[in-house]
């Protein structure tokens, strides 16, 4: 009987004891806080790189639209600034395309010339562009300079989730395209593109 009374008293005392409750609550909420921190970090990184992708497309198209004519070497140097704008992030998956597109009297588009950051010709001259152009850009008997940037963003913490869960965050395709009318001439030409 005495043992039962001691056990009952000990259980009542344990039930009223609140020492360590904060530590237990913290231990329970810590994994959720950790996941929230990783998620916020990844979201901020993705948004920052997406903003830089837009900035690259705008800058390239804007700089070319200010010229009457460009040369292949000038375009290659100009396309290199994409990696500088993207810094400090790696530019391994960065593709920057600049092109001139002319619209005939019916508003049909034709590629005049194009270059990309790998120093190749991504869009064939004389063909229709491989992108869908907005109707507001397709003005008959006009020309536009197109700057397009594509980047594959892979989350930094991808490896953390692979070992813990059967799920792993996938890569995001970030892309932006700018269309600017030439400022000095009707069409920006490229001598040796």
N, C-alpha and C positions, 0 to 999 in steps of 0.2 A: 504494500500500500504506500509506503514511504517512497519507494522507487517510482511508483506511478505519479505521486504528487510532485516529485522532483522533475520528472519528465514533462508533466503538464506545465509546471512553472517555467521550465526551460523553453518549451515551445511558445508560451505566451510572451516570454521575454524576447525570443527570436523574432516573433511576429511584429513586436513594437520597435525592434531595433532598426534604425534607418542608416546606420553607418555603412558606407560603401554603395549606397543607392546611386549616387551620381556617377561613380565609376562604372557600375553595371549599365546604366543608361547610356553613358558615353560609349562603352564597348558595343552596345547594340546599334547605335546610330552611326558609328564610325565608318562602316562599309558604305552606307548611303552617302555620307558626306564625301568620301573618297571618290565615288562614282560621279557625284555632282561636280566635284572639282575637275576631274578629267574631262567630263562633258563640256563644261564651260571653257576649258582651255582649248579643246578641239574646235568648238564652235567659233571662238575668237580667232584661232589660226585660219580656219576655213574662210571666214568672212574677210579677214585681212588679205589673204591671197586672192580672193575673188575681186576685191577692190583694186588690187594691183594688176590683175588681168585686164580689168576695164581701163585702167590708166594706161597700160601698155598699148592697147588697141587704139585708144584715142590719140596718144602721143604720136604713134607711127603714122596714122592717117593724117593727122594735122600737119606734121612736118613735110610729108610728101605733097599734100594739097597746096602748100605754099610755094611750090616750085613749078617752073615751066617744063623742065625736062630733068630727068635723073639718069644716072648711069648705074650699071650693075654693081660696081665696087662701092659706090655711094650707098646704094640700098643695103648691101651686105653690112656695111659699117653702121648704118642706121638701125638695122634689125638687131644688132648686138646690144642696143640700149635696153632691150626687153629684159635681158638678164640683170642689168644694173638696176632697173626699176623694181624687179622682183626681189632683189637682195634684201635681207640676208637669207632668203629661202633658196633652195637649190633650183636651178633652171634645167635640170636633166629632162624633164617631161614637158618643157615649154616649146610651143610652136607658135611662131608669129608669121602671119601672112599679110602682105601688102599687094594690092592689085589696082589696076585702072580698068573700069568697066564703062563702055559707051552704049548708049541707047539709040536705036535708029528712029526713023519717023513714026514707026508703029509702037515704040516703047519696048522693043525686044532687046535684051541685053547681050553683049558680046564682050569677052575678055580681051583687052588690048595687050596687057602684059601682067605678069605676077612674079613674085619672089617670096621665098620663105626663109626662116632662120637657119635652115640647113643648107642654104645657098642653092636651092633647086627651084624648079618651076612647078608649083603645085597645081595651077590651073592652066590649061592649054589655051594659048592665044587663038582667037577666032571662034572658040567654042562658047556655049552658054555657060555662065558661072555655075559651079556646083552648089551654090547656096541659094536659098529663097530670099529674093529681094523684096523689101516692103514696097507696096504700091506707091507710097509717097515719094520714093526715091526714083522710080522709073519714069522720069520726065522725058518725052520724046526729044531727040536731037540734043542730048546733053551727055555729061560724063560725070562719074563719081570716082573718088579714091576710096577703096575699101581697106580697112585695117581690121584684121581678125586675130584674136589670141585664143589659144587652147592650152589648157594645163590640166594634167591629171594630179589631183591632190590625194595623197595617201595619209590618213591620220597617223600621228606620231605614236600613239599608244596602241596600235594594232596588235602588237605582239603580247601585250598585257592580257588581253581578253582571250587569245587563242588557247592558252594553257588552262584558263579557269573555266571558260564556257565553251560550248560547241559553236558559238557565234563569234564572228570577227567583223569589225566595221569594214566596209568595202570602200574602194577609192571613189572619189567624186570627180566628175568631168566638169571643170570650170571653163567657160567660154564667153566671149563677148565680141561683138562686131560693131564697128563704126563706119558710117557712110558720110563722106564730106565732099562737097563740090570743090573743084579746083578754084583757087582764088585769082590767079594771074592769067590763066589761059583757059580755053574751052576743054582741053584734054591734056593731062600730064603725060608726056611721052617718055619712053625709056629707050635710049640709044642701042644698047646691046643686051637687052633682057632676052 
